[in-house]
Amino acid sequence: MLWKNRNFWFVLALDIVLVIGAYVCAHWLRFEGEIPPEFFHPMVVSLPAVVLVKIFFFYWFRLYRGMWRYTSLIDFMNVVKAVAVSSVCLILLILFLFGFIGFSRSVFIMDFVLTLCLVAGVRIGIRLYLLRDMSFLHSAFNRRMRTAKRMLLIGAGHAGEQILREMMHNPKLGVTAVGFLDDNAGKYGQSIHGVPVLGNVDEIDRIEADFDEILITAPSASGTQMRRIVAACERSGKPFKTMPPLGELIDGRVSLKMVREVSLTDLLGREEVRLENREIEKYLLGKRVMVTGAGGSIGSELVRQISRFRPQALALVDVGEFNLYQVEMECRGKFRDMAVQPYLVG
């Protein structure tokens, strides 16, 4: 249960402090540091209502179910929604109870901005603190990253960005990216998370970058394109690997765990595999499904895909508590109408 989690109470207490601080600070700014008595008393009287309304909507928008280490754009948008809706409801409540007598309307605009900045800013700041050992922040000082395998990525698209992010989030992999190559001339000179796009594939043997291995992050490349990329990699004299073709990826997600040697199939053609969604839905709709190893990379992806087809209930089984918790929270957040039950086994 959420209320049995110590982190929940810590975050709740912090949000209460931030909400109070934003509301008081909004009055302080509105009246340039000296709040008149006729506005100070209504501010104090309305403060409990402000806290209750905002915390209620913070809970309603599930701000206390996310893990700060993995704060994302989705979490930020939930913060925006929670602060906006709570501010509107608060204005209506003040209007209904007090008719705005003793309240300045501009205070609520400033309160909205301050609350959003504080609540979102603290979450983003703590995420950055928890990930302070990421390679893009401390690569110059991290001995592990200095000895990491230097990798050149071919394909500065969505797949390449995902792979780069995984490298940065997990320095224990012992891999760091030195640059991208891409045939899109519009990307030259730009960078992704601080890693530059150095040129096109044909320039692989002329780029000024020291690398140990090449990774082809172009799952949508055709057989012809793959043959050209492989020929360029062979000219470099460095070992190279690739990602599976687009048809083998589930929901377009890629990971370093999927890296493999280039196969004959890659060179001959990489036709997209199409799933029979209607047949799969007939099989899973309304069923009770159990997934073993649900916290692993393959198991968690199976959970996501199965959940799309609206089973009646989903049992998640795994030996790892942290991974099981992660996939459970993701399911509860994305598929609220589905019964989810985790089982931790020894």
FENMO-V95722 format. One record per residue. N is the residue number from 1. RES is the residue in three letters. OMEGA is omega in whole degrees, 0 to 359 (999 if undefined). NEAR is the number of other ideal C-beta (glycine too) atoms within 12 Angstrom. D_LAST is the distance of its C-alpha to the last C-alpha in Angstrom with 2 decimals. Layout:
# FENMO-V95722
N|RES|OMEGA|NEAR|D_LAST  N|RES|OMEGA|NEAR|D_LAST
This chain:
# FENMO-V95722
1|MET|185|7|21.10  2|LEU|184|19|23.40  3|TRP|175|13|25.41  4|LYS|181|8|22.52  5|ASN|180|16|22.23  6|ARG|180|11|24.55  7|ASN|179|20|25.42  8|PHE|181|24|26.80  9|TRP|177|15|29.23  10|PHE|180|16|30.26  11|VAL|179|29|31.07  12|LEU|179|25|32.78  13|ALA|179|17|34.94  14|LEU|179|26|35.81  15|ASP|178|34|36.85  16|ILE|178|27|39.03  17|VAL|181|22|40.77  18|LEU|180|33|41.30  19|VAL|178|40|42.69  20|ILE|181|28|45.08  21|GLY|180|26|46.10  22|ALA|182|38|46.83  23|TYR|179|40|48.91  24|VAL|180|30|50.94  25|CYS|178|25|51.40  26|ALA|176|36|52.65  27|HIS|182|35|55.35  28|TRP|179|23|56.17  29|LEU|181|22|56.69  30|ARG|184|26|58.66  31|PHE|173|21|61.11  32|GLU|172|9|61.19  33|GLY|180|11|59.77  34|GLU|182|12|61.81  35|ILE|180|25|60.49  36|PRO|181|17|63.46  37|PRO|182|12|63.16  38|GLU|175|14|63.59  39|PHE|182|27|60.40  40|PHE|182|22|58.49  41|HIS|176|17|58.37  42|PRO|178|26|57.06  43|MET|180|32|54.41  44|VAL|181|18|53.15  45|VAL|184|17|53.39  46|SER|185|35|51.47  47|LEU|178|26|48.72  48|PRO|179|18|46.31  49|ALA|179|27|46.74  50|VAL|181|39|46.07  51|VAL|182|28|42.80  52|LEU|182|20|41.63  53|VAL|184|32|42.61  54|LYS|180|45|41.03  55|ILE|177|32|37.73  56|PHE|182|24|37.55  57|PHE|173|31|37.99  58|PHE|178|39|35.61  59|TYR|182|23|32.93  60|TRP|179|19|34.28  61|PHE|169|28|33.99  62|ARG|178|25|30.36  63|LEU|183|41|31.23  64|TYR|179|34|28.50  65|ARG|179|31|25.58  66|GLY|176|34|26.02  67|MET|188|27|24.60  68|TRP|180|26|27.61  69|ARG|184|23|26.45  70|TYR|177|24|26.71  71|THR|185|28|29.91  72|SER|178|21|31.88  73|LEU|178|15|35.13  74|ILE|178|19|33.50  75|ASP|179|30|32.56  76|PHE|179|24|36.12  77|MET|176|19|37.62  78|ASN|177|29|35.66  79|VAL|179|36|37.17  80|VAL|180|26|40.60  81|LYS|183|23|40.26  82|ALA|181|35|39.11  83|VAL|181|38|41.92  84|ALA|181|27|44.52  85|VAL|180|25|43.81  86|SER|179|38|43.58  87|SER|178|35|46.87  88|VAL|180|21|48.65  89|CYS|179|24|47.53  90|LEU|178|39|48.55  91|ILE|179|28|51.98  92|LEU|179|18|52.49  93|LEU|179|24|51.49  94|ILE|179|30|53.91  95|LEU|181|17|56.58  96|PHE|185|12|56.14  97|LEU|188|19|56.05  98|PHE|182|20|58.47  99|GLY|181|12|60.30  100|PHE|175|21|59.56  101|ILE|182|16|62.15  102|GLY|180|23|61.29  103|PHE|176|32|58.81  104|SER|182|27|59.39  105|ARG|181|19|58.03  106|SER|178|18|57.47  107|VAL|184|35|55.07  108|PHE|174|35|52.52  109|ILE|178|21|52.81  110|MET|178|24|52.22  111|ASP|177|44|49.41  112|PHE|182|32|47.65  113|VAL|182|24|48.03  114|LEU|179|30|46.98  115|THR|179|44|43.90  116|LEU|181|33|42.78  117|CYS|183|24|43.42  118|LEU|184|30|41.69  119|VAL|179|44|38.55  120|ALA|182|33|38.04  121|GLY|179|22|39.27  122|VAL|180|28|36.88  123|ARG|179|35|33.86  124|ILE|179|25|35.17  125|GLY|179|18|36.09  126|ILE|176|24|32.68  127|ARG|179|25|31.15  128|LEU|179|19|33.67  129|TYR|180|16|32.96  130|LEU|180|18|29.19  131|LEU|184|24|30.04  132|ARG|179|19|32.91  133|ASP|180|22|31.65  134|MET|188|30|32.17  135|SER|184|36|34.45  136|PHE|177|25|37.24  137|LEU|187|21|37.64  138|HIS|184|19|37.36  139|SER|182|26|37.86  140|ALA|184|11|41.02  141|PHE|184|14|39.34  142|ASN|184|21|35.95  143|ARG|180|14|36.20  144|ARG|181|20|33.20  145|MET|178|28|34.94  146|ARG|180|16|38.20  147|THR|183|14|36.66  148|ALA|176|25|34.73  149|LYS|181|27|35.67  150|ARG|187|26|38.44  151|MET|174|37|38.14  152|LEU|183|46|40.87  153|LEU|177|49|39.81  154|ILE|183|47|42.02  155|GLY|182|39|41.94  156|ALA|179|38|42.18  157|GLY|183|29|40.84  158|HIS|181|22|37.76  159|ALA|178|36|35.50  160|GLY|179|38|36.92  161|GLU|179|28|36.36  162|GLN|179|30|32.67  163|ILE|179|42|32.20  164|LEU|180|39|34.20  165|ARG|178|30|32.18  166|GLU|177|33|28.92  167|MET|183|37|30.66  168|MET|183|32|31.81  169|HIS|184|27|28.57  170|ASN|180|24|26.64  171|PRO|180|28|28.91  172|LYS|177|17|26.17  173|LEU|179|25|27.03  174|GLY|181|21|30.27  175|VAL|176|32|32.45  176|THR|182|39|35.33  177|ALA|179|45|37.86  178|VAL|180|33|41.57  179|GLY|177|37|43.04  180|PHE|165|44|43.33  181|LEU|182|44|45.81  182|ASP|181|38|46.80  183|ASP|177|25|49.81  184|ASN|184|19|50.34  185|ALA|180|16|53.22  186|GLY|181|11|52.62  187|LYS|183|24|49.47  188|TYR|180|20|51.26  189|GLY|176|15|51.40  190|GLN|181|20|48.64  191|SER|176|21|45.17  192|ILE|183|29|41.59  193|HIS|177|28|39.71  194|GLY|180|22|42.36  195|VAL|189|34|42.15  196|PRO|169|25|45.57  197|VAL|192|36|46.63  198|LEU|182|30|48.86  199|GLY|180|28|50.70  200|ASN|187|25|50.50  201|VAL|183|39|48.94  202|ASP|180|20|52.30  203|GLU|187|24|52.60  204|ILE|181|34|49.50  205|ASP|180|22|51.64  206|ARG|182|15|53.77  207|ILE|180|27|51.39  208|GLU|179|14|51.35  209|ALA|179|27|47.66  210|ASP|181|16|45.86  211|PHE|183|32|42.73  212|ASP|186|23|40.63  213|GLU|179|29|39.20  214|ILE|175|39|39.82  215|LEU|179|45|37.37  216|ILE|182|48|38.86  217|THR|181|44|37.41  218|ALA|185|38|39.60  219|PRO|181|37|37.58  220|SER|182|26|40.60  221|ALA|178|33|43.02  222|SER|178|20|45.06  223|GLY|179|21|45.67  224|THR|179|15|48.98  225|GLN|179|26|47.51  226|MET|179|32|44.74  227|ARG|178|22|47.38  228|ARG|179|24|49.33  229|ILE|180|39|46.34  230|VAL|178|30|45.32  231|ALA|178|19|48.95  232|ALA|179|29|49.01  233|CYS|180|34|45.80  234|GLU|178|19|47.34  235|ARG|182|19|50.44  236|SER|181|27|48.45  237|GLY|181|14|47.29  238|LYS|177|25|43.78  239|PRO|182|20|40.54  240|PHE|178|34|39.32  241|LYS|184|30|36.43  242|THR|174|36|35.97  243|MET|175|42|33.77  244|PRO|176|32|33.35  245|PRO|186|32|36.22  246|LEU|182|28|36.11  247|GLY|180|19|35.48  248|GLU|180|26|32.14  249|LEU|178|25|30.87  250|ILE|181|25|29.09  251|ASP|176|20|30.95  252|GLY|181|23|32.56  253|ARG|179|26|29.59  254|VAL|181|37|29.64  255|SER|177|30|27.48  256|LEU|178|32|27.97  257|LYS|182|18|25.12  258|MET|184|28|27.65  259|VAL|180|29|30.38  260|ARG|176|21|31.87  261|GLU|176|19|35.16  262|VAL|182|31|38.11  263|SER|178|20|38.51  264|LEU|179|13|41.64  265|THR|179|19|40.49  266|ASP|184|33|40.56  267|LEU|182|25|44.16  268|LEU|181|16|45.41  269|GLY|184|18|44.10  270|ARG|181|31|41.12  271|GLU|182|15|41.70  272|GLU|176|17|39.42  273|VAL|181|15|37.08  274|ARG|179|12|37.38  275|LEU|176|18|34.70  276|GLU|187|11|35.92  277|ASN|182|14|34.77  278|ARG|180|12|36.57  279|GLU|179|12|35.02  280|ILE|180|20|31.50  281|GLU|177|19|32.26  282|LYS|183|13|33.58  283|TYR|188|17|30.39  284|LEU|185|26|27.99  285|LEU|177|20|30.27  286|GLY|181|15|29.23  287|LYS|172|21|26.24  288|ARG|189|17|22.71  289|VAL|175|31|20.48  290|MET|179|23|16.76  291|VAL|176|34|15.71  292|THR|184|20|12.55  293|GLY|188|23|12.02  294|ALA|182|39|14.13  295|GLY|181|32|13.95  296|GLY|183|24|15.39  297|SER|179|24|19.16  298|ILE|181|22|19.70  299|GLY|180|28|17.22  300|SER|178|34|18.66  301|GLU|175|28|22.10  302|LEU|179|31|21.50  303|VAL|180|43|20.51  304|ARG|183|28|23.77  305|GLN|179|28|25.83  306|ILE|182|34|24.61  307|SER|179|36|25.22  308|ARG|185|24|28.80  309|PHE|169|27|29.55  310|ARG|172|23|28.90  311|PRO|180|30|26.34  312|GLN|181|20|26.27  313|ALA|182|23|22.61  314|LEU|177|38|19.69  315|ALA|182|29|16.00  316|LEU|183|41|13.84  317|VAL|178|27|10.33  318|ASP|179|31|8.48  319|VAL|181|19|5.81  320|GLY|185|23|8.85  321|GLU|184|18|10.23  322|PHE|180|18|13.75  323|ASN|179|25|14.15  324|LEU|178|31|12.84  325|TYR|180|27|15.34  326|GLN|184|29|18.01  327|VAL|176|37|18.04  328|GLU|180|35|17.93  329|MET|178|29|20.90  330|GLU|179|32|22.71  331|CYS|181|36|22.52  332|ARG|180|25|23.69  333|GLY|186|26|26.46  334|LYS|185|22|27.79  335|PHE|189|25|27.26  336|ARG|182|15|27.99  337|ASP|183|14|29.04  338|MET|178|31|25.81  339|ALA|182|22|23.16  340|VAL|180|32|19.84  341|GLN|179|22|16.60  342|PRO|176|31|13.32  343|TYR|177|21|9.92  344|LEU|184|19|6.90  345|VAL|181|17|3.78  346|GLY|999|8|0.00
